[in-house]
Amino acid sequence: MIQESWYRCEQYGLEHGSQPNFATLPKGELKDRVEQHHSLLETTEKEVLPYYENILSNSSCMIVLADRQGHVLNTWGQSRFGPASEHGLVGGNQWTEVGVGTNAIGTALITGHAIQVGRDEHFLRANRFMVGSASPIYDTKNDLVGVLDISSDAYLPQDHTLGMVKLMSLSVENRLIYSAFQKDHFILTFNTNVVSLDSHWSGILVLDENGVIVSANRRAEVVLAQDLALLNINQVFDCSMREIKHHPPNAPMKLRAMGRFQIYVKVIPPLAPVMRVPDFRNRADYIPPVTPLDAETQTTAFDLTAYTEPGTGSEATEAHEEPSPAEKTTAAQPQRPLPPNVIPLEQLEHGDVRVRRTVRQAHKIMEKDIPILIHGETGAGKEILVRSLHYHSSRASEMLVAVNCAAIPSELVESELFGYERGAFTGAQNKGSIGLIRRAHRGTLFLDEIGEMPLTVQSRLLRVLQERMVTPLGSTEVFPVDIKLISATNRILKDEVAEGRFREDLYYRISGLNIELPSLRDRADKAELIRYVFERLRLEEPAQPLSEHLLKMLVKHPWPGNMRQLVHVLKVGMAMADGDELEDWHLPDDFFDELDSPHQPGNTPEVEPLERLIPRLLKEHHGNVSKTAKAAGVSRNTVYKYRS
């Protein structure tokens, strides 16, 4: 990280002898920032620093709290650095790499990780009198809100200092979670050891009354190796929210996490639980009485006409079809707000007629008892489509259970899908497991890469789909299930059937509506789609608008990794641009390897080879690399590569 930081400093035009530019805030603006971060400052000073007072008082170091722009909000402790005018660690000064070179605060902000910068690791010689250890602080939405830094004159043991600042930043994050949610949410702390449940290294989950995870600390996602946002507690631990609610407060309980790991959990109930009166109208099967006025004005929650091509003969017929009970239910209930990771249906396409027709058909079939089979390359966005379809259907209030059939070991597929009774096999959980199919009851079951499913499991799945009943392993009891089945594959299943690797009867059971999701390179709306993805990413990472030059380069790329590759390339580029306009040199090298490959679709033997084209254009443009790159439609890196 230090080496990469020094490279950035050189790009900023800094030299080792440059003087720090702190871009000090006026007193009035600093006061506004302090008020804006009142909760962060108060939590740090009153609820975290007292725990470390004895250590810090004997170390002659400074503790610095900075906001996400690197401006110092406050400092604590004493230093042997001399006057504040010399060391610059004072309120209002901005510690970023652009102005101050490689430093703990600025580099932690860019990387998002804890870092220690030694004396001679500072890019500017003016800062080489100290050692800085900094760790970023994330809020309850997992957004970076600031940095905590310990700066000393190197008399402290370095490993000790870095470990302490990491622990302090975790402490601040945990206290922010408690402050925001403890009043009316259940909070779970968990760890692998019962004696460590109250430590700052424990995972924290925040649950609403339905068991949905609404927030978590970073340790929780590290320990469980899982994106926990909006999962239900029964998808993480082998227990239900009912058990959580009735468990004695603060008494440890032993559970199994993700079906594999033994975890100790402590439940902290809400300080002021809100009494809610049951309302049976919230049930999924509730259909309100229809008055004549309602019947005339009733519309579906999502306007299907946006996905109907004007002038087609089927438009009038489909528009006057009698809605199913499920569609009436969707229409009658108010539209729920979409989770942040769900794309609205109308934003899944931006001018591609095939995708528009595909989305329209799939959305209509979501309310019918007809399975959907999606064909498409890996990374083409099949799961994005399924998530959007689920949350725009009458099943949105229930669970969407996504299963990657290729990721589950073949010997565990049956137990994961159908569940098992206690003691059904060696290694089974003491309480058994409900299984993924039953978890999707009244919701949507998405079987991704279904072509990878073992033949033995295919026969059991076929029986479940025919009878709508599940029998867990080791049990004789059957459980009815109501699921909307969506499957996806990147294989040609008819070929798999012909070669005996996929059951023919199962194929016709899952392929009610067959739809094709085109790859990114085949999309007719590629340019608008790339611009849309970039704008969504700008909501998370501030960036300048996408230039037309770079957009043309992105459109030209063959994108073998499809949407997944596009997102990763843009994220890397935006991180490197760091708020500036995104340019070609910000993008990763492998992007240009594929862009300039002579084997990409659309290249013909008549195209002039780059080894001749680049030197010729360089000569025409008198050695100007930027003009040559623009004329050749390649990056500057490629020009350097082929320059004779």
C-alpha positions as CSV (number, residue, x, y, z in Angstrom):
1,M,0.0,0.0,0.0
2,I,2.9,2.4,0.7
3,Q,4.4,1.7,-2.7
4,E,1.1,2.4,-4.4
5,S,0.6,5.6,-2.3
6,W,4.0,6.9,-3.4
7,Y,3.1,6.3,-7.0
8,R,-0.1,8.3,-6.5
9,C,1.9,11.1,-4.9
10,E,4.2,11.2,-8.0
11,Q,1.1,11.5,-10.2
12,Y,-0.1,14.4,-8.1
13,G,3.1,16.2,-8.9
14,L,4.5,16.1,-5.3
15,E,8.3,15.9,-4.6
16,H,9.9,14.7,-1.4
17,G,11.0,18.2,-0.6
18,S,7.5,19.7,-1.1
19,Q,5.9,21.5,1.8
20,P,2.6,20.1,3.2
21,N,-0.5,21.9,2.0
22,F,-3.1,21.4,4.8
23,A,-5.9,23.4,3.1
24,T,-6.9,24.7,6.6
25,L,-10.6,25.3,7.0
26,P,-11.9,28.7,8.2
27,K,-13.0,28.6,11.9
28,G,-16.7,28.9,10.9
29,E,-16.6,26.0,8.5
30,L,-14.7,23.9,11.1
31,K,-17.4,24.6,13.6
32,D,-20.0,23.4,11.2
33,R,-18.2,20.2,10.6
34,V,-17.8,19.5,14.3
35,E,-21.5,20.0,14.8
36,Q,-22.2,17.8,11.8
37,H,-20.1,15.0,13.3
38,H,-21.3,15.6,16.9
39,S,-22.4,12.0,17.4
40,L,-19.1,10.6,16.1
41,L,-17.0,13.0,18.3
42,E,-19.1,12.4,21.4
43,T,-19.0,8.6,21.0
44,T,-15.2,8.6,20.5
45,E,-14.5,11.0,23.4
46,K,-17.0,9.8,26.1
47,E,-17.5,6.1,25.3
48,V,-14.3,4.8,23.7
49,L,-11.2,6.9,24.8
50,P,-11.8,6.3,28.6
51,Y,-11.1,2.6,28.1
52,Y,-7.7,3.4,26.8
53,E,-6.8,6.3,29.0
54,N,-4.2,4.6,31.1
55,I,-2.3,3.3,28.0
56,L,-2.5,6.6,26.2
57,S,-1.5,8.8,29.2
58,N,1.9,7.0,29.4
59,S,2.7,7.0,25.7
60,S,3.1,10.7,24.8
61,C,1.1,10.3,21.6
62,M,-1.7,12.1,19.9
63,I,-5.1,10.7,19.0
64,V,-6.6,12.3,16.0
65,L,-10.2,12.1,14.7
66,A,-10.7,13.2,11.1
67,D,-13.8,13.2,8.8
68,R,-14.0,11.4,5.5
69,Q,-12.4,14.3,3.7
70,G,-9.4,14.1,6.0
71,H,-10.1,17.3,8.0
72,V,-9.0,17.0,11.6
73,L,-12.1,17.3,13.9
74,N,-10.4,17.0,17.3
75,T,-7.2,15.7,18.9
76,W,-6.5,14.2,22.4
77,G,-3.3,13.4,24.3
78,Q,0.1,15.1,24.3
79,S,2.9,14.9,21.9
80,R,6.6,15.6,21.8
81,F,6.3,17.0,18.3
82,G,6.8,20.6,19.3
83,P,4.5,23.5,18.4
84,A,1.2,22.8,16.5
85,S,2.5,25.0,13.6
86,E,5.3,22.4,13.0
87,H,3.4,19.1,13.1
88,G,0.1,20.2,11.5
89,L,-2.1,17.9,13.6
90,V,-4.6,20.6,14.5
91,G,-8.3,21.1,14.0
92,G,-9.3,22.1,10.5
93,N,-6.1,20.9,8.8
94,Q,-6.7,18.4,5.9
95,W,-4.5,15.3,5.8
96,T,-4.9,13.9,2.3
97,E,-2.4,12.4,0.0
98,V,-2.9,15.2,-2.6
99,G,-1.7,17.9,-0.2
100,V,0.4,16.1,2.4
101,G,1.7,13.0,0.6
102,T,1.7,9.5,2.0
103,N,0.3,9.7,5.6
104,A,-1.7,7.4,7.8
105,I,-5.0,9.4,7.7
106,G,-5.0,10.2,4.0
107,T,-3.8,6.7,2.9
108,A,-6.4,5.0,5.1
109,L,-9.1,7.1,3.5
110,I,-8.1,6.1,0.0
111,T,-7.6,2.4,0.7
112,G,-10.4,1.9,3.2
113,H,-8.1,-0.2,5.4
114,A,-6.1,0.3,8.6
115,I,-2.5,1.2,7.9
116,Q,0.7,2.2,9.6
117,V,3.1,4.7,8.0
118,G,6.6,4.8,9.4
119,R,8.9,7.7,9.6
120,D,10.7,7.2,6.2
121,E,7.5,5.8,4.6
122,H,6.0,9.3,4.5
123,F,6.4,10.7,1.0
124,L,7.2,14.2,2.2
125,R,10.4,14.6,4.2
126,A,8.6,17.2,6.3
127,N,6.5,14.4,7.9
128,R,9.3,11.9,8.6
129,F,9.5,12.9,12.3
130,M,6.6,10.7,13.3
131,V,4.9,7.3,12.9
132,G,1.1,7.3,12.2
133,S,-1.3,4.4,12.7
134,A,-4.8,5.0,11.3
135,S,-8.0,3.0,10.9
136,P,-11.2,4.0,9.0
137,I,-14.5,4.2,10.8
138,Y,-17.7,3.0,9.2
139,D,-21.2,4.0,10.2
140,T,-24.4,1.8,10.5
141,K,-24.9,1.9,6.7
142,N,-21.3,0.7,6.2
143,D,-20.3,4.1,4.8
144,L,-16.9,5.5,5.7
145,V,-17.4,8.5,8.0
146,G,-14.0,9.2,9.4
147,V,-10.5,8.0,10.4
148,L,-9.0,7.5,13.9
149,D,-5.3,8.0,14.0
150,I,-2.6,7.6,16.7
151,S,0.6,9.6,15.9
152,S,3.8,9.3,17.9
153,D,7.5,10.0,17.6
154,A,8.2,6.3,17.3
155,Y,8.8,5.5,20.9
156,L,5.7,3.3,21.0
157,P,6.0,-0.3,19.8
158,Q,4.6,-0.1,16.3
159,D,2.6,-3.4,16.3
160,H,1.0,-2.4,19.6
161,T,-0.1,1.0,18.2
162,L,-1.6,-0.4,15.0
163,G,-3.5,-3.0,16.9
164,M,-4.8,-0.5,19.4
165,V,-6.1,2.0,16.8
166,K,-7.9,-0.9,15.0
167,L,-9.5,-1.9,18.3
168,M,-10.5,1.7,19.0
169,S,-12.1,2.2,15.6
170,L,-14.1,-1.0,16.0
171,S,-15.2,0.2,19.5
172,V,-16.4,3.5,17.9
173,E,-18.3,1.6,15.2
174,N,-19.9,-0.7,17.8
175,R,-21.0,2.1,20.0
176,L,-22.6,3.9,17.0
177,I,-24.6,0.8,16.3
178,Y,-25.8,0.6,19.9
179,S,-26.7,4.3,19.9
180,A,-28.7,4.0,16.7
181,F,-30.6,0.7,17.3
182,Q,-30.6,-0.4,20.9
183,K,-33.8,1.5,21.8
184,D,-36.2,-0.5,19.5
185,H,-34.2,-3.4,17.9
186,F,-32.8,-6.7,19.0
187,I,-29.0,-6.8,19.1
188,L,-27.1,-10.0,18.8
189,T,-23.4,-10.3,19.7
190,F,-21.6,-13.5,18.7
191,N,-18.2,-15.0,18.8
192,T,-16.5,-18.4,18.6
193,N,-15.7,-18.3,22.3
194,V,-18.2,-17.7,25.1
195,V,-15.8,-15.6,27.2
196,S,-15.3,-13.2,24.3
197,L,-18.9,-12.3,23.7
198,D,-18.5,-8.8,25.3
199,S,-15.2,-8.0,23.5
200,H,-14.9,-5.4,20.8
201,W,-13.9,-8.1,18.4
202,S,-17.4,-9.8,18.6
203,G,-19.7,-9.7,15.7
204,I,-22.9,-7.6,16.0
205,L,-26.2,-8.1,14.2
206,V,-29.2,-5.8,14.5
207,L,-32.6,-7.4,13.9
208,D,-36.1,-6.0,13.5
209,E,-39.1,-7.7,15.0
210,N,-39.4,-10.0,12.0
211,G,-35.8,-11.2,12.3
212,V,-34.5,-9.2,9.3
213,I,-30.8,-8.1,9.7
214,V,-31.0,-4.3,9.3
215,S,-27.4,-3.6,10.3
216,A,-24.2,-5.4,11.3
217,N,-20.6,-4.5,12.2
218,R,-17.6,-5.3,10.0
219,R,-16.6,-8.2,12.3
220,A,-19.9,-9.9,11.7
221,E,-19.3,-10.1,7.9
222,V,-15.7,-11.1,8.4
223,V,-16.5,-13.9,10.8
224,L,-19.4,-15.3,8.8
225,A,-17.9,-14.5,5.3
226,Q,-21.3,-13.5,4.1
227,D,-23.1,-10.4,2.9
228,L,-25.6,-10.1,5.7
229,A,-27.7,-7.2,4.4
230,L,-31.5,-7.9,4.7
231,L,-31.0,-11.6,5.4
232,N,-33.3,-13.3,7.9
233,I,-31.8,-14.6,11.1
234,N,-32.8,-18.2,10.1
235,Q,-30.6,-17.9,7.1
236,V,-27.6,-17.3,9.3
237,F,-28.2,-19.3,12.5
238,D,-30.2,-22.5,13.1
239,C,-32.9,-20.7,15.0
240,S,-36.0,-18.6,14.4
241,M,-36.8,-15.1,15.5
242,R,-39.4,-16.6,17.9
243,E,-36.5,-18.3,19.7
244,I,-34.5,-15.1,19.8
245,K,-37.4,-13.1,21.3
246,H,-38.0,-15.7,24.1
247,H,-34.4,-16.3,25.0
248,P,-33.3,-14.9,28.4
249,P,-31.5,-11.6,27.9
250,N,-27.7,-11.7,28.1
251,A,-27.6,-15.5,28.6
252,P,-25.2,-17.1,26.1
253,M,-26.7,-19.7,23.7
254,K,-24.8,-22.1,21.4
255,L,-25.9,-22.1,17.8
256,R,-24.6,-23.3,14.4
257,A,-23.9,-20.5,11.9
258,M,-24.3,-21.0,8.1
259,G,-25.0,-24.7,8.8
260,R,-21.3,-25.3,9.6
261,F,-19.7,-23.3,12.4
262,Q,-20.3,-23.4,16.2
263,I,-21.0,-19.9,17.5
264,Y,-21.9,-18.5,20.9
265,V,-24.6,-15.8,20.8
266,K,-26.0,-13.3,23.3
267,V,-29.3,-11.6,22.8
268,I,-29.8,-8.0,23.9
269,P,-33.6,-7.1,23.7
270,P,-34.8,-3.6,22.8
271,L,-34.7,-1.0,25.6
272,A,-38.2,0.3,24.7
273,P,-40.0,-2.3,22.6
274,V,-42.8,-0.9,20.5
275,M,-46.2,-2.6,21.0
276,R,-47.8,-3.4,17.6
277,V,-51.4,-4.5,17.2
278,P,-51.7,-7.4,14.8
279,D,-53.3,-6.4,11.4
280,F,-54.5,-9.4,9.5
281,R,-54.7,-7.3,6.3
282,N,-50.9,-7.6,6.1
283,R,-51.2,-11.2,5.2
284,A,-50.1,-12.2,1.7
285,D,-53.4,-13.9,0.9
286,Y,-55.6,-10.9,2.0
287,I,-57.9,-9.7,-0.8
288,P,-59.9,-6.6,0.1
289,P,-63.5,-6.2,-0.9
290,V,-63.8,-4.7,-4.4
291,T,-66.2,-1.8,-4.9
292,P,-67.4,-0.8,-8.4
293,L,-65.1,2.3,-8.2
294,D,-62.1,0.2,-7.3
295,A,-62.8,-2.2,-10.1
296,E,-62.7,0.6,-12.6
297,T,-59.5,2.3,-11.3
298,Q,-57.6,-0.8,-10.3
299,T,-54.0,-1.0,-11.8
300,T,-51.1,-3.3,-11.1
301,A,-48.2,-2.2,-8.9
302,F,-46.0,-2.0,-12.0
303,D,-47.2,-0.6,-15.3
304,L,-46.7,-3.4,-17.9
305,T,-47.4,-1.0,-20.8
306,A,-43.8,0.2,-20.4
307,Y,-42.8,-3.2,-21.7
308,T,-45.4,-3.4,-24.5
309,E,-44.3,-2.5,-28.0
310,P,-46.7,0.0,-29.5
311,G,-48.6,-1.2,-32.5
312,T,-48.4,-5.0,-31.7
313,G,-51.5,-7.0,-32.2
314,S,-51.3,-8.7,-28.8
315,E,-51.2,-5.4,-26.9
316,A,-55.0,-4.8,-26.8
317,T,-55.7,-8.5,-25.9
318,E,-53.2,-8.6,-23.1
319,A,-54.2,-5.3,-21.6
320,H,-57.8,-6.5,-21.1
321,E,-57.0,-10.0,-19.6
322,E,-58.7,-10.7,-16.3
323,P,-56.1,-10.2,-13.5
324,S,-55.3,-13.3,-11.4
325,P,-56.0,-13.2,-7.6
326,A,-52.2,-12.7,-7.1
327,E,-52.3,-9.7,-9.4
328,K,-55.3,-8.3,-7.6
329,T,-53.4,-8.7,-4.3
330,T,-50.4,-6.8,-5.7
331,A,-52.6,-4.0,-6.9
332,A,-54.4,-3.6,-3.7
333,Q,-51.4,-3.4,-1.5
334,P,-49.3,-0.3,-1.3
335,Q,-45.9,-0.5,-3.2
336,R,-43.1,-1.4,-0.8
337,P,-39.9,0.5,-1.1
338,L,-37.3,-1.5,-3.0
339,P,-34.1,-2.6,-1.2
340,P,-31.0,-0.7,-2.3
341,N,-29.6,-3.8,-4.2
342,V,-32.8,-4.2,-6.3
343,I,-33.0,-2.4,-9.7
344,P,-36.5,-1.2,-10.8
345,L,-37.9,-3.3,-13.6
346,E,-38.1,-0.3,-15.9
347,Q,-34.3,0.3,-15.5
348,L,-33.3,-3.2,-16.5
349,E,-33.1,-2.1,-20.2
350,H,-32.3,1.1,-21.9
351,G,-33.4,0.6,-25.5
352,D,-32.9,-3.1,-26.2
353,V,-36.1,-4.5,-27.6
354,R,-35.2,-8.1,-26.8
355,V,-34.5,-7.4,-23.1
356,R,-37.7,-5.3,-22.9
357,R,-39.8,-8.2,-24.2
358,T,-38.0,-10.6,-21.9
359,V,-38.6,-8.5,-18.8
360,R,-42.2,-7.9,-19.7
361,Q,-42.9,-11.7,-20.3
362,A,-41.2,-12.7,-17.1
363,H,-43.0,-10.1,-15.0
364,K,-46.3,-11.3,-16.2
365,I,-45.5,-15.0,-15.6
366,M,-44.4,-14.2,-12.0
367,E,-48.0,-14.1,-11.0
368,K,-48.8,-17.4,-12.7
369,D,-48.1,-21.0,-11.6
370,I,-45.5,-21.4,-14.4
371,P,-41.8,-21.9,-13.8
372,I,-39.2,-19.6,-15.5
373,L,-35.9,-20.8,-17.1
374,I,-33.3,-18.2,-17.9
375,H,-30.5,-18.9,-20.3
376,G,-27.5,-16.6,-20.3
377,E,-23.7,-16.4,-20.0
378,T,-22.1,-16.2,-16.6
379,G,-22.2,-12.6,-15.3
380,A,-24.9,-11.5,-17.7
381,G,-27.1,-10.4,-14.8
382,K,-29.5,-13.3,-14.3
383,E,-29.6,-12.9,-10.5
384,I,-30.2,-9.1,-10.9
385,L,-33.2,-9.9,-13.1
386,V,-34.5,-12.5,-10.7
387,R,-34.2,-10.2,-7.7
388,S,-36.0,-7.4,-9.5
389,L,-38.8,-9.8,-10.6
390,H,-39.3,-11.1,-7.0
391,Y,-39.5,-7.6,-5.5
392,H,-42.0,-6.5,-8.1
393,S,-44.3,-9.4,-7.5
394,S,-47.0,-10.3,-5.0
395,R,-44.4,-12.5,-3.2
396,A,-42.1,-9.5,-2.4
397,S,-43.0,-9.7,1.4
398,E,-41.6,-13.2,1.6
399,M,-38.1,-14.6,1.1
400,L,-36.1,-14.8,-2.1
401,V,-33.9,-17.9,-1.7
402,A,-31.0,-18.0,-4.2
403,V,-29.2,-21.3,-4.5
404,N,-26.0,-21.7,-6.6
405,C,-26.2,-25.4,-7.5
406,A,-22.6,-25.4,-8.7
407,A,-21.3,-24.0,-5.4
408,I,-22.8,-26.6,-3.0
409,P,-20.7,-29.8,-2.7
410,S,-22.6,-32.7,-4.4
411,E,-22.8,-34.7,-1.2
412,L,-24.5,-31.8,0.6
413,V,-27.0,-30.7,-2.1
414,E,-29.8,-32.9,-0.9
415,S,-29.5,-31.8,2.8
416,E,-29.2,-28.2,1.9
417,L,-32.2,-28.2,-0.4
418,F,-34.6,-30.5,1.4
419,G,-33.5,-30.2,4.9
420,Y,-32.9,-33.0,7.4
421,E,-34.1,-34.4,10.7
422,R,-32.0,-34.3,13.8
423,G,-29.3,-37.0,13.6
424,A,-30.1,-37.9,10.0
425,F,-26.4,-38.4,9.2
426,T,-23.0,-37.9,10.7
427,G,-22.3,-34.3,11.3
428,A,-26.0,-33.2,11.2
429,Q,-27.0,-30.4,13.4
430,N,-28.7,-31.3,16.7
431,K,-31.8,-29.4,15.8
432,G,-31.9,-30.5,12.2
433,S,-32.3,-28.1,9.3
434,I,-35.4,-26.7,7.5
435,G,-33.8,-26.7,4.1
436,L,-33.7,-24.0,1.4
437,I,-36.9,-25.1,-0.4
438,R,-39.0,-24.7,2.8
439,R,-37.4,-21.4,3.5
440,A,-38.7,-20.1,0.2
441,H,-42.3,-21.1,1.2
442,R,-44.7,-18.4,-0.2
443,G,-41.6,-16.7,-1.8
444,T,-39.3,-17.3,-4.7
445,L,-36.8,-20.1,-5.1
446,F,-34.0,-19.3,-7.6
447,L,-31.9,-22.3,-8.7
448,D,-28.8,-20.8,-10.4
449,E,-26.6,-23.1,-12.5
450,I,-29.2,-25.8,-12.3
451,G,-27.4,-27.8,-15.0
452,E,-24.7,-28.6,-12.4
453,M,-27.2,-30.4,-10.1
454,P,-26.4,-34.1,-9.6
455,L,-28.8,-36.6,-11.2
456,T,-29.8,-38.2,-7.8
457,V,-30.9,-34.8,-6.6
458,Q,-32.7,-34.0,-9.8
459,S,-35.1,-36.9,-9.2
460,R,-36.0,-35.7,-5.7
461,L,-36.4,-32.1,-7.0
462,L,-38.8,-33.4,-9.7
463,R,-40.9,-35.1,-7.1
464,V,-41.1,-31.9,-5.0
465,L,-42.1,-29.8,-8.0
466,Q,-44.8,-32.3,-9.0
467,E,-46.3,-32.9,-5.5
468,R,-45.4,-29.5,-3.9
469,M,-44.4,-31.4,-0.8
470,V,-40.9,-31.7,0.9
471,T,-39.8,-34.6,3.0
472,P,-36.6,-33.8,4.9
473,L,-33.8,-36.4,5.0
474,G,-34.3,-38.9,7.8
475,S,-38.0,-38.0,8.3
476,T,-41.3,-39.4,7.2
477,E,-43.2,-36.1,7.7
478,V,-44.1,-34.1,4.6
479,F,-44.4,-30.3,4.4
480,P,-46.4,-28.5,1.8
481,V,-44.5,-25.7,0.0
482,D,-45.8,-22.8,-2.2
483,I,-42.9,-21.5,-4.2
484,K,-42.3,-19.6,-7.4
485,L,-39.5,-21.5,-9.2
486,I,-37.0,-19.7,-11.4
487,S,-34.0,-21.6,-12.7
488,A,-31.0,-20.3,-14.7
489,T,-28.2,-22.0,-16.6
490,N,-25.3,-21.1,-19.0
491,R,-25.5,-24.6,-20.5
492,I,-27.7,-25.8,-23.4
493,L,-30.0,-28.1,-21.3
494,K,-31.4,-30.0,-24.3
495,D,-27.8,-31.1,-25.1
496,E,-27.4,-32.1,-21.5
497,V,-30.6,-34.2,-21.8
498,A,-29.4,-35.8,-25.0
499,E,-26.1,-36.8,-23.3
500,G,-27.8,-38.2,-20.2
501,R,-26.6,-35.6,-17.8
502,F,-29.9,-33.9,-17.1
503,R,-33.3,-35.6,-16.7
504,E,-35.7,-34.9,-19.5
505,D,-38.8,-34.9,-17.3
506,L,-37.2,-32.3,-15.0
507,Y,-36.2,-30.2,-18.0
508,Y,-39.9,-29.9,-19.1
509,R,-41.0,-29.3,-15.5
510,I,-38.7,-26.2,-15.1
511,S,-38.9,-24.8,-18.6
512,G,-42.4,-23.2,-18.6
513,L,-41.2,-19.9,-19.9
514,N,-37.8,-20.0,-21.6
515,I,-36.1,-16.6,-21.8
516,E,-32.7,-15.6,-23.1
517,L,-30.7,-12.8,-21.3
518,P,-28.2,-11.5,-23.9
519,S,-24.5,-11.0,-23.0
520,L,-23.3,-7.4,-22.5
521,R,-21.4,-7.4,-25.9
522,D,-24.7,-8.3,-27.7
523,R,-26.9,-5.7,-26.0
524,A,-28.3,-3.1,-28.4
525,D,-28.4,-0.6,-25.5
526,K,-24.8,-1.2,-24.4
527,A,-23.8,2.5,-24.3
528,E,-26.8,3.6,-22.2
529,L,-26.5,0.6,-20.0
530,I,-22.8,1.3,-19.3
531,R,-23.7,4.9,-18.5
532,Y,-26.5,3.8,-16.2
533,V,-24.2,1.4,-14.3
534,F,-21.7,4.1,-13.9
535,E,-24.3,6.5,-12.5
536,R,-25.5,3.9,-10.0
537,L,-21.9,3.5,-8.8
538,R,-21.5,7.2,-8.5
539,L,-24.1,7.1,-5.7
540,E,-21.6,5.1,-3.7
541,E,-18.3,6.6,-4.9
542,P,-18.2,10.3,-5.8
543,A,-16.9,10.8,-9.4
544,Q,-17.0,13.1,-12.4
545,P,-19.4,12.3,-15.2
546,L,-18.3,9.7,-17.8
547,S,-16.6,11.3,-20.8
548,E,-17.7,10.5,-24.3
549,H,-14.1,9.3,-25.2
550,L,-14.1,6.8,-22.4
551,L,-17.7,5.7,-23.0
552,K,-16.7,4.8,-26.6
553,M,-13.8,2.8,-25.4
554,L,-16.0,0.9,-22.9
555,V,-18.6,0.2,-25.7
556,K,-15.9,-1.1,-27.9
557,H,-14.7,-3.7,-25.3
558,P,-15.8,-7.3,-25.9
559,W,-16.7,-7.8,-22.1
560,P,-16.1,-11.6,-21.8
561,G,-17.0,-11.3,-18.1
562,N,-20.3,-9.4,-18.9
563,M,-22.0,-7.2,-16.3
564,R,-19.9,-8.5,-13.5
565,Q,-16.7,-7.5,-15.3
566,L,-18.1,-4.1,-16.2
567,V,-18.9,-3.3,-12.5
568,H,-15.4,-4.4,-11.4
569,V,-13.6,-2.4,-14.0
570,L,-15.6,0.7,-13.3
571,K,-15.1,0.3,-9.5
572,V,-11.3,0.0,-9.9
573,G,-11.3,3.0,-12.3
574,M,-13.3,5.2,-9.9
575,A,-11.2,4.3,-7.0
576,M,-8.0,5.2,-8.9
577,A,-9.6,8.5,-10.1
578,D,-10.4,9.4,-6.5
579,G,-13.1,12.0,-7.5
580,D,-11.4,13.2,-10.6
581,E,-12.6,12.6,-14.1
582,L,-12.2,8.9,-15.0
583,E,-9.5,8.5,-17.7
584,D,-8.2,5.4,-19.5
585,W,-5.1,5.1,-17.4
586,H,-7.2,4.7,-14.3
587,L,-8.6,1.4,-15.7
588,P,-6.9,-2.0,-15.0
589,D,-4.3,-3.4,-17.5
590,D,-6.2,-6.6,-18.2
591,F,-9.1,-4.4,-19.6
592,F,-6.7,-3.2,-22.3
593,D,-5.3,-6.6,-23.0
594,E,-8.9,-7.7,-24.0
595,L,-9.6,-4.5,-25.7
596,D,-6.6,-4.7,-28.0
597,S,-6.8,-8.4,-28.6
598,P,-6.8,-9.3,-32.3
599,H,-9.2,-12.1,-31.5
600,Q,-12.0,-10.0,-30.2
601,P,-15.3,-10.1,-32.1
602,G,-15.6,-7.5,-34.9
603,N,-11.9,-7.4,-35.8
604,T,-11.0,-8.4,-39.4
605,P,-7.8,-9.4,-41.1
606,E,-7.9,-6.1,-43.0
607,V,-7.4,-4.0,-39.8
608,E,-3.9,-2.6,-39.6
609,P,-1.9,-4.4,-36.8
610,L,-1.1,-2.3,-33.8
611,E,2.6,-2.9,-34.1
612,R,2.5,-0.9,-37.4
613,L,-0.5,1.4,-36.6
614,I,1.0,2.9,-33.4
615,P,4.4,3.9,-34.8
616,R,2.7,5.4,-37.9
617,L,0.3,7.5,-35.8
618,L,3.0,8.6,-33.5
619,K,5.0,9.9,-36.4
620,E,1.9,11.7,-37.8
621,H,1.2,13.3,-34.4
622,H,4.9,14.2,-33.8
623,G,5.3,11.8,-30.8
624,N,2.2,13.1,-28.9
625,V,1.0,10.0,-27.0
626,S,-2.5,11.3,-26.1
627,K,-3.4,12.2,-29.7
628,T,-2.0,8.9,-30.9
629,A,-4.1,6.9,-28.3
630,K,-7.2,8.8,-29.3
631,A,-6.7,8.3,-33.0
632,A,-6.0,4.6,-32.6
633,G,-8.9,4.1,-30.1
634,V,-6.6,2.5,-27.5
635,S,-5.1,3.5,-24.2
636,R,-1.9,5.4,-23.6
637,N,-0.5,2.2,-22.0
638,T,-1.0,0.4,-25.3
639,V,0.8,3.2,-27.2
640,Y,3.8,2.8,-24.9
641,K,3.7,-0.9,-25.4
642,Y,3.9,-0.7,-29.2
643,R,6.1,2.3,-29.5
644,S,9.2,1.4,-31.4
